[in-house]
Amino acid sequence: MSATDTDTRHVVVIGAGIAGLAAAHRLLGRGARVTVVEASDRVGGKLLPGEIAGVRVDLGAESMLARRPEAVDLAREVGLGDRLRPPATATASIWTRGALRPMPKGHVMGVPGTAAALAGVLSDEGLARIERDAELPRTEVGDDVAVGEYVAARLGREVVDRLVEPLLGGVYAGDAYRISMRSAVPQLYQAARSHDSLTEAVREIQAKAAANGQTGPVFMGVEGGVGRLPLAVARSVTDRGGEILTGTPVTELRRTAPTGWRVVAGGRVLHADAVVVAVPAPAAAALLGAESPAAAAGLRTVEYASMALVTLAYRRSGVRLPEGSGFLVPPVDGRTIKASTFASRKWGWIADEDPDVLVLRTSVGRYGETEILERDDAHLVDVSRHDLREATGLDAEPVETRVTRWDDGLPQYPVGHHARVARIREEVAELPGLAVCGAQYDGVGIPACIASAYAAVDQLGGDVRGVQELTANPVQSLHGGAGE
């Protein structure tokens, strides 16, 4: 199905998260007839709009990387261009060694170009250890390496534990000593392959970024919440004749001769010329088991981390908070929360909706942490309030709280993830009229999911350049706030 096709081929998209909706949107633009089927009762996946104390908020991801074009461009295409909003403040802190300290600048996902960049966050011993990087023999990265392992070998564990870990944890809720550098921080991986010194590699990345002259905000939100994006895409899909079926789980996916597909969804049998599978890895594995056992086996090895977001609303009078948009928390400090976002300060539209209400978010849960998430909502609110009091002195009683649980919400990218994705895609490519997309492949952020969807649609039309590019060069996801 090329970009110029105007036929009425029927494509079924399985999954109505942002990846599935973006795929449907692109397919309709290419003349296909599209049916989207979604097991849950709503669209949007991890993008969830909500409300607390009468103020609209996000109960899932709250921002999207703006230095990639996919998310902001899609927002504009579906009528949200005049509602795109940068953060009102981009300054943040890190709660470490007993104090809130300004988030350092001059680093790539926590990896500094100079020791001085981390002054105030690291101990004198930690800063001295960074200086040794220039004297150390080359550390080979090979085909892939764990971010934490490599950075600790070059710069010491304190850099990883105090900065790299909380930044990566904000994106993946994972363990820096397991996370793939090639998949999670691809620009650092590529630079490390050609430099003996890691700090020198970081300085080169920074110099290239400066030479490219990138301006404008790194992140962008949407007035009313990023959760409005999938709703707007879904509305565009249906307005252009696409069909979206929620509460419709797919129970069977089988090929039909000579090139079609049979999809059993919610008791309906759908006959399709092509299928895009845009669901998390466990569901995708179940769907592909009959037709591509090898792809299904690869998908079953994808692990996920669970987390919870605690949203708290306060009366603004009498509440004082530190400056900035919030703070990150290194696991090494033994706190329960891993981040907090001062949402009313970060997003001007929240403050404008009710100037008397102050909204904060905390996030709880990392890869392998199951005990804390087994506690009830009241306990998660209590531990969030305890940590907020310790970090900021906030001791007021919230007027309303909400706990949003994202069970198995974030796919993990361990060492070798890129090779796993390549194998899965090779197996899927053997089946004409089938493509896959989503957060478990090329990046967990919103632009990455959309890019994955567009590449899947292009693949159905015989253009595999997008899939090849993403497999070779995943989309780096950055930390944009608690729970990103």
C-alpha positions as CSV (number, residue, x, y, z in Angstrom):
1,M,0.0,0.0,0.0
2,S,2.0,3.0,-1.2
3,A,1.5,6.6,-0.3
4,T,-0.5,7.1,-3.6
5,D,-2.9,4.2,-3.1
6,T,-6.5,5.2,-3.3
7,D,-8.1,1.7,-3.2
8,T,-10.4,0.4,-0.5
9,R,-8.2,-2.3,1.0
10,H,-9.4,-3.2,4.4
11,V,-6.8,-2.9,7.2
12,V,-7.5,-4.0,10.8
13,V,-5.5,-2.3,13.5
14,I,-5.4,-4.2,16.8
15,G,-5.0,-1.8,19.7
16,A,-6.1,1.8,20.2
17,G,-3.2,3.2,22.1
18,I,-1.4,6.1,20.5
19,A,0.5,3.7,18.2
20,G,-2.6,2.0,16.9
21,L,-4.5,5.3,16.4
22,A,-1.5,6.9,14.6
23,A,-1.3,3.9,12.3
24,A,-5.1,4.2,11.6
25,H,-4.7,7.9,10.9
26,R,-1.9,7.3,8.4
27,L,-3.7,4.4,6.7
28,L,-6.8,6.6,6.1
29,G,-4.6,9.2,4.6
30,R,-3.5,6.6,2.1
31,G,-7.0,5.5,1.0
32,A,-7.4,2.4,3.1
33,R,-10.6,1.3,4.8
34,V,-9.7,0.9,8.5
35,T,-11.2,-0.9,11.5
36,V,-9.5,-0.4,14.9
37,V,-10.3,-2.9,17.6
38,E,-9.5,-2.3,21.3
39,A,-10.0,-4.7,24.1
40,S,-10.5,-2.0,26.8
41,D,-13.5,0.3,27.0
42,R,-11.5,3.4,25.9
43,V,-8.8,4.6,23.5
44,G,-5.4,6.1,24.4
45,G,-3.5,3.4,26.3
46,K,-1.0,5.0,28.7
47,L,-2.4,8.5,27.7
48,L,-5.2,9.1,30.1
49,P,-7.0,12.4,30.7
50,G,-8.6,12.9,34.1
51,E,-9.7,15.5,36.7
52,I,-8.9,16.3,40.3
53,A,-10.6,19.0,42.4
54,G,-12.3,20.2,39.3
55,V,-9.1,20.7,37.4
56,R,-8.2,18.7,34.2
57,V,-5.0,16.7,34.6
58,D,-3.1,13.8,33.0
59,L,-3.3,10.5,34.9
60,G,-0.7,8.9,32.6
61,A,2.1,10.4,30.6
62,E,2.0,14.2,30.8
63,S,4.4,15.4,28.1
64,M,5.9,14.5,24.8
65,L,9.4,15.1,23.3
66,A,9.2,18.1,21.0
67,R,12.7,17.7,19.4
68,R,11.2,14.8,17.4
69,P,8.5,15.9,14.9
70,E,6.1,12.9,15.1
71,A,4.0,13.8,18.2
72,V,3.7,17.6,17.7
73,D,3.0,17.1,14.0
74,L,0.2,14.6,14.7
75,A,-1.2,16.9,17.3
76,R,-1.4,19.7,14.7
77,E,-2.9,17.4,12.1
78,V,-5.8,16.5,14.4
79,G,-6.6,20.1,15.4
80,L,-4.6,20.5,18.6
81,G,-2.0,22.9,17.2
82,D,-3.3,25.9,19.0
83,R,-3.4,23.9,22.3
84,L,0.3,22.8,22.3
85,R,2.0,24.3,25.4
86,P,5.6,24.1,26.5
87,P,6.3,23.7,30.2
88,A,6.0,26.9,32.1
89,T,9.3,26.1,33.9
90,A,12.0,23.7,32.8
91,T,14.0,23.9,36.0
92,A,14.0,20.8,38.2
93,S,15.8,19.3,41.2
94,I,17.2,16.0,42.4
95,W,16.5,14.9,46.0
96,T,19.7,13.3,47.0
97,R,22.0,13.1,50.0
98,G,19.3,14.7,52.2
99,A,18.6,17.8,50.2
100,L,16.9,19.1,47.0
101,R,19.7,20.1,44.7
102,P,19.4,21.8,41.3
103,M,19.3,19.4,38.4
104,P,22.7,19.6,36.7
105,K,23.1,20.8,33.1
106,G,25.7,19.7,30.6
107,H,25.0,16.0,30.6
108,V,23.5,13.3,28.4
109,M,20.9,11.3,30.4
110,G,23.0,11.9,33.5
111,V,26.4,11.3,31.9
112,P,28.5,14.5,32.2
113,G,30.9,16.1,29.8
114,T,33.0,17.4,32.7
115,A,33.1,16.6,36.4
116,A,32.2,20.2,37.1
117,A,28.8,19.6,35.5
118,L,27.8,17.5,38.5
119,A,29.2,19.7,41.2
120,G,26.7,19.9,44.1
121,V,25.1,16.5,43.3
122,L,28.1,14.2,43.7
123,S,30.6,14.0,46.6
124,D,34.1,15.3,46.2
125,E,35.2,11.6,45.8
126,G,32.6,11.1,43.0
127,L,33.8,14.2,41.2
128,A,37.4,13.1,41.4
129,R,36.5,9.7,40.0
130,I,35.0,11.3,36.9
131,E,38.3,13.1,36.3
132,R,40.0,9.7,35.9
133,D,38.0,8.9,32.8
134,A,40.6,10.6,30.6
135,E,43.4,8.4,32.0
136,L,41.6,5.0,31.7
137,P,42.2,2.6,28.8
138,R,39.4,2.3,26.3
139,T,36.3,0.4,27.4
140,E,34.8,-1.6,24.5
141,V,31.0,-1.4,24.2
142,G,30.7,-4.3,21.8
143,D,27.4,-5.1,20.3
144,D,25.6,-3.7,23.3
145,V,26.2,-2.9,27.0
146,A,24.3,-1.9,30.0
147,V,24.2,1.8,30.6
148,G,25.0,1.6,34.3
149,E,27.8,-1.0,33.8
150,Y,29.6,1.1,31.1
151,V,29.2,4.5,32.8
152,A,30.3,3.1,36.2
153,A,33.4,1.6,34.6
154,R,34.3,4.9,33.1
155,L,33.1,7.5,35.7
156,G,32.3,5.6,38.9
157,R,29.1,4.2,40.4
158,E,28.2,7.5,42.0
159,V,27.4,9.1,38.7
160,V,25.1,6.1,37.9
161,D,23.4,5.9,41.3
162,R,22.9,9.6,41.8
163,L,21.9,10.8,38.3
164,V,21.8,8.2,35.5
165,E,19.6,5.9,37.5
166,P,16.9,8.4,38.4
167,L,16.8,9.8,34.9
168,L,16.5,6.4,33.2
169,G,14.1,5.3,36.0
170,G,11.8,8.1,35.1
171,V,11.6,6.8,31.5
172,Y,11.6,3.0,32.0
173,A,11.0,2.5,35.7
174,G,14.0,0.2,35.2
175,D,17.4,-0.6,36.5
176,A,20.3,1.3,34.9
177,Y,22.6,-1.7,35.4
178,R,20.3,-3.8,33.1
179,I,19.1,-1.2,30.6
180,S,20.6,-1.4,27.1
181,M,22.8,1.6,26.1
182,R,22.3,0.9,22.4
183,S,18.5,0.9,22.7
184,A,17.9,3.4,25.5
185,V,20.6,6.0,24.9
186,P,21.6,5.3,21.3
187,Q,23.5,8.6,20.7
188,L,25.7,7.8,23.7
189,Y,26.3,4.3,22.4
190,Q,27.3,5.5,19.0
191,A,29.6,8.2,20.4
192,A,31.2,5.7,22.9
193,R,32.1,3.4,20.0
194,S,34.4,6.0,18.5
195,H,36.0,7.6,21.6
196,D,38.4,6.3,24.3
197,S,37.0,8.8,26.8
198,L,33.3,8.8,27.8
199,T,33.4,12.5,28.8
200,E,35.0,13.4,25.5
201,A,32.2,11.5,23.7
202,V,29.6,13.5,25.7
203,R,31.2,16.7,24.8
204,E,31.1,15.8,21.1
205,I,27.4,15.0,21.4
206,Q,26.9,18.4,23.0
207,A,28.9,20.2,20.4
208,K,26.9,18.6,17.5
209,A,23.7,19.6,19.2
210,A,24.9,23.2,19.5
211,A,26.0,23.2,15.9
212,N,22.6,21.9,14.8
213,G,21.1,25.0,16.4
214,Q,18.1,23.3,18.0
215,T,15.9,25.8,19.6
216,G,12.5,25.8,21.2
217,P,11.3,23.6,24.1
218,V,12.5,20.1,24.6
219,F,9.1,18.9,25.7
220,M,5.6,19.9,24.9
221,G,2.2,19.4,26.6
222,V,-1.4,19.9,25.5
223,E,-3.8,22.3,27.1
224,G,-6.1,20.1,29.1
225,G,-3.6,17.3,29.1
226,V,-1.6,15.1,26.7
227,G,-4.4,12.6,27.2
228,R,-6.5,14.7,24.8
229,L,-4.2,13.7,21.9
230,P,-5.5,10.1,21.4
231,L,-9.0,11.4,21.7
232,A,-8.4,13.9,19.0
233,V,-6.7,11.3,16.8
234,A,-9.6,8.9,17.3
235,R,-12.1,11.6,16.4
236,S,-10.2,12.3,13.2
237,V,-10.2,8.6,12.4
238,T,-13.9,8.3,12.7
239,D,-14.6,11.6,11.0
240,R,-12.8,10.2,7.9
241,G,-14.8,7.0,7.9
242,G,-12.6,4.8,10.1
243,E,-14.3,2.4,12.6
244,I,-13.2,2.1,16.2
245,L,-14.5,-0.7,18.2
246,T,-13.8,-0.6,22.0
247,G,-14.6,-3.3,24.4
248,T,-13.7,-5.7,21.6
249,P,-10.9,-8.1,22.4
250,V,-9.3,-10.0,19.6
251,T,-9.4,-13.8,20.2
252,E,-8.0,-15.1,16.9
253,L,-5.7,-13.9,14.1
254,R,-5.2,-16.2,11.2
255,R,-4.1,-16.0,7.6
256,T,-6.6,-16.7,4.8
257,A,-5.7,-17.7,1.3
258,P,-4.1,-16.3,-0.7
259,T,-2.9,-13.1,1.2
260,G,-5.7,-12.0,3.6
261,W,-6.3,-12.2,7.3
262,R,-9.2,-13.3,9.5
263,V,-9.7,-11.5,12.8
264,V,-12.1,-12.7,15.4
265,A,-12.9,-9.7,17.6
266,G,-15.7,-9.5,20.2
267,G,-17.7,-12.2,18.5
268,R,-17.3,-10.5,15.1
269,V,-15.3,-12.0,12.2
270,L,-13.4,-9.3,10.3
271,H,-11.8,-10.1,7.0
272,A,-8.8,-7.9,6.2
273,D,-6.2,-7.4,3.5
274,A,-3.7,-6.4,6.2
275,V,-3.3,-6.2,9.9
276,V,-1.3,-3.9,12.2
277,V,-0.7,-5.4,15.7
278,A,-0.3,-2.4,18.1
279,V,-0.7,-4.0,21.5
280,P,1.8,-4.7,24.3
281,A,4.1,-7.7,24.0
282,P,2.1,-10.3,25.9
283,A,-1.0,-9.7,23.9
284,A,0.9,-9.5,20.7
285,A,2.6,-12.8,21.5
286,A,-0.8,-14.5,22.1
287,L,-2.2,-13.1,18.7
288,L,0.9,-14.2,16.7
289,G,1.3,-17.6,18.3
290,A,-0.5,-19.5,15.5
291,E,1.0,-17.8,12.5
292,S,4.4,-16.8,13.7
293,P,5.6,-18.9,16.7
294,A,9.1,-17.5,16.5
295,A,7.9,-13.9,16.7
296,A,5.6,-14.8,19.5
297,A,8.4,-16.5,21.4
298,G,10.5,-13.3,21.1
299,L,7.6,-11.1,22.3
300,R,7.1,-13.4,25.3
301,T,10.6,-12.5,26.5
302,V,9.8,-8.8,26.9
303,E,9.5,-7.9,30.6
304,Y,7.5,-5.0,32.0
305,A,7.7,-2.8,35.0
306,S,4.6,-1.7,36.9
307,M,4.1,1.7,38.6
308,A,1.5,4.0,40.1
309,L,0.9,7.7,39.8
310,V,-0.4,9.5,42.9
311,T,-2.1,12.8,42.1
312,L,-2.7,15.2,45.0
313,A,-4.7,18.4,45.0
314,Y,-4.2,21.1,47.7
315,R,-5.6,24.5,48.5
316,R,-2.9,26.9,47.3
317,S,-3.2,29.2,50.3
318,G,-0.6,28.4,52.9
319,V,1.3,25.9,50.7
320,R,4.9,26.8,49.8
321,L,6.9,24.7,47.4
322,P,10.5,24.9,46.2
323,E,11.1,26.5,42.9
324,G,11.0,24.5,39.7
325,S,8.8,21.8,38.1
326,G,9.6,19.0,40.5
327,F,12.3,16.6,41.4
328,L,13.8,13.1,40.8
329,V,14.8,10.7,43.5
330,P,17.8,8.2,43.2
331,P,16.8,4.7,44.4
332,V,20.1,4.6,46.3
333,D,18.7,7.1,48.8
334,G,16.1,4.6,49.9
335,R,13.0,6.7,49.4
336,T,9.7,5.3,48.2
337,I,8.7,7.8,45.5
338,K,10.9,8.0,42.5
339,A,9.8,11.5,41.3
340,S,7.4,14.3,41.9
341,T,6.0,16.8,39.5
342,F,4.6,20.2,40.6
343,A,2.0,20.0,37.9
344,S,0.4,23.3,38.6
345,R,3.7,25.0,38.3
346,K,4.9,23.0,35.3
347,W,1.7,23.5,33.2
348,G,0.3,26.9,33.1
349,W,-3.1,25.8,32.0
350,I,-3.6,23.8,35.2
351,A,-2.9,26.9,37.3
352,D,-5.2,28.9,35.0
353,E,-8.2,26.6,35.4
354,D,-8.3,27.2,39.2
355,P,-5.6,29.4,40.7
356,D,-6.7,28.3,44.2
357,V,-5.8,24.6,43.5
358,L,-2.3,23.3,43.6
359,V,-1.8,19.9,41.9
360,L,1.2,17.6,42.5
361,R,2.1,14.1,41.2
362,T,4.4,11.5,42.5
363,S,5.4,8.2,40.9
364,V,6.0,4.9,42.8
365,G,7.3,1.6,41.6
366,R,10.4,0.4,39.7
367,Y,11.3,-2.8,37.9
368,G,11.3,-5.7,40.4
369,E,9.5,-3.7,43.1
370,T,6.3,-5.6,43.7
371,E,5.7,-5.2,47.4
372,I,4.9,-1.5,47.4
373,L,2.5,-1.8,44.6
374,E,0.6,-4.5,46.4
375,R,-0.4,-1.9,49.1
376,D,-3.8,-0.2,48.9
377,D,-4.3,3.3,47.5
378,A,-4.4,4.9,50.9
379,H,-1.0,3.6,51.7
380,L,0.5,4.9,48.4
381,V,-1.0,8.3,49.2
382,D,0.5,8.2,52.8
383,V,4.0,7.3,51.6
384,S,3.8,9.9,48.9
385,R,2.8,12.6,51.5
386,H,5.6,11.4,53.8
387,D,8.3,11.7,51.1
388,L,6.9,15.1,49.9
389,R,7.1,16.4,53.5
390,E,10.6,15.2,53.9
391,A,11.7,16.7,50.6
392,T,9.8,20.0,50.5
393,G,8.3,20.5,54.0
394,L,4.7,20.2,52.5
395,D,2.5,19.1,55.4
396,A,-0.9,20.3,54.3
397,E,-3.9,18.0,54.0
398,P,-4.8,17.4,50.3
399,V,-8.4,18.2,49.3
400,E,-8.4,15.3,46.9
401,T,-6.2,12.4,45.9
402,R,-6.2,9.9,43.0
403,V,-4.1,6.8,42.5
404,T,-3.7,5.5,39.0
405,R,-2.0,2.1,38.6
406,W,-0.2,1.1,35.5
407,D,0.3,-2.6,35.9
408,D,3.0,-3.9,33.4
409,G,3.0,-0.4,32.0
410,L,6.6,0.1,30.8
411,P,8.5,-2.4,28.6
412,Q,12.1,-3.0,29.7
413,Y,15.0,-2.6,27.3
414,P,17.7,-4.9,28.6
415,V,21.1,-5.5,26.9
416,G,20.4,-7.1,23.5
417,H,17.0,-5.6,23.1
418,H,17.9,-4.3,19.6
419,A,18.7,-7.8,18.4
420,R,15.5,-9.2,19.9
421,V,13.5,-6.5,18.0
422,A,15.3,-7.3,14.8
423,R,14.5,-11.0,15.1
424,I,10.9,-10.3,15.8
425,R,10.6,-8.0,12.8
426,E,12.4,-10.6,10.5
427,E,9.8,-13.2,11.5
428,V,6.8,-10.8,11.0
429,A,8.2,-9.8,7.6
430,E,7.7,-13.3,6.4
431,L,4.0,-12.9,6.6
432,P,2.6,-10.6,3.9
433,G,0.1,-8.0,5.1
434,L,1.3,-8.0,8.8
435,A,3.2,-5.4,10.7
436,V,3.8,-4.6,14.4
437,C,4.3,-1.4,16.3
438,G,4.3,0.0,19.9
439,A,6.4,0.9,22.9
440,Q,8.1,-2.5,23.1
441,Y,10.2,-2.0,19.9
442,D,11.9,1.3,19.3
443,G,11.3,3.6,22.3
444,V,8.7,4.1,25.0
445,G,7.9,7.8,24.4
446,I,5.0,9.2,22.4
447,P,7.1,10.2,19.3
448,A,8.7,6.8,19.3
449,C,5.3,5.0,19.3
450,I,4.1,7.2,16.5
451,A,7.2,6.7,14.5
452,S,6.8,2.9,15.0
453,A,3.3,3.1,13.8
454,Y,4.2,5.1,10.6
455,A,7.0,2.6,9.8
456,A,4.5,-0.3,10.2
457,V,2.1,1.3,7.7
458,D,5.0,1.9,5.3
459,Q,6.0,-1.7,5.6
460,L,2.5,-2.9,4.6
461,G,3.1,-0.9,1.3
462,G,6.4,-2.5,0.7
463,D,8.6,0.3,2.0
464,V,10.8,-1.1,4.8
465,R,13.1,1.9,5.1
466,G,11.3,3.2,8.2
467,V,11.4,-0.2,10.0
468,Q,15.1,-0.6,9.1
469,E,15.9,2.9,10.4
470,L,14.1,2.4,13.7
471,T,15.6,-1.0,14.2
472,A,19.1,0.3,13.7
473,N,18.5,3.6,15.5
474,P,15.8,3.6,18.2
475,V,14.2,6.8,19.3
476,Q,15.8,8.0,22.5
477,S,13.2,8.8,25.2
478,L,14.1,11.5,27.7
479,H,12.7,12.1,31.1
480,G,9.9,14.7,31.0
481,G,8.4,14.4,34.4
482,A,7.1,11.9,37.0
483,G,5.8,8.9,35.3
484,E,7.0,9.6,31.7
